[in-house]
Amino acid sequence: MSDDISPIEAAKSAAALRAAGYVKSGMKVGLGTGSTAAWLVKHLGKMVREDGLEIIGVPTSIRTAEQAREEGIPITTLDEARWLDLTIDGADEYDADLALIKGGGGALLHEKVVATASDRMIVIADESKFVDRLGAFPLPVEVLGFGMGTTRMLLEEMLEGLDVTGTKAVPRMAGDDLFVTDEGNHILDLHLGRIGNARQLSLVLNQVPGVVENGLFVDICDICITAFSDGRVELRDAHNGKVEKSEPENAFADLSD
């Protein structure tokens, strides 16, 4: 075990390892993007190399594709795979109904397309991502570069009539330049504070001209696996509402390789 790994990173690894247990040989698996999903790719790579796991991965970003190749996981495109058995990804926020905010890493468009083209979606998270009400994390909205200023204005005007506590839309930057997604678009981060009706907001956002997709994932996640810094792992099932809790384990046990 490395002493450099923080408890929060250990929790992310523990959640990812539990989710990796759902992956079986012969599956086509959507591979998410972000710090928690990176742990999943690491664990799956080890299972491919050492345990003979045979899967095809469909990455949700260029970054994830590069990591998957480095780990020895065979990958393909969604067009080639057509439909997936399972997608495993992280989240920036989730609530008790397993509604999510995603897109902190900028890959929300690919993530949503891949997740909805899967039989099941499993979300992996650390304990800090669970919230009573979505909205504290800025909601990413992917937008076209053309007319971006107008799109921003329309979004802020539209938000004034919805059940949110903030209406500010902030262009995401990468240094001195606008952040560019893998599809060549940009992102507006909506600082909403609190989202009263995530389903309604998601539908309304996508009606604004210039909006490509938003980071609200509603009725998409099937299972959420949350790991805690003390080694506990909690599993929430969206279909039966059950919450399963494990006893504390050594969350660092698999981090030595």
Secondary structure, DSSP 8 states (H G I E B T S, - for coil): --TT--HHHHHHHHHHHHHHTT--TT-EEEE--SHHHHHHHHHHHHHHHHH----EEEESSHHHHHHHHHHT--B--HHHH-SBSEEEE--SEE-TT--EE--TTS-HHHHHHHHHTBS-EEEEEEGGGB-SSTTSS-EEEEE-STTHHHHHHHHHHHHTTSSBS--EEEE-EETTEE---TTS-EEEEEE-S-BS-HHHHHHHHTTSTTEEEESEE-S---EEEEE-TTS-EEEEETTT--EEE-----TTTT---
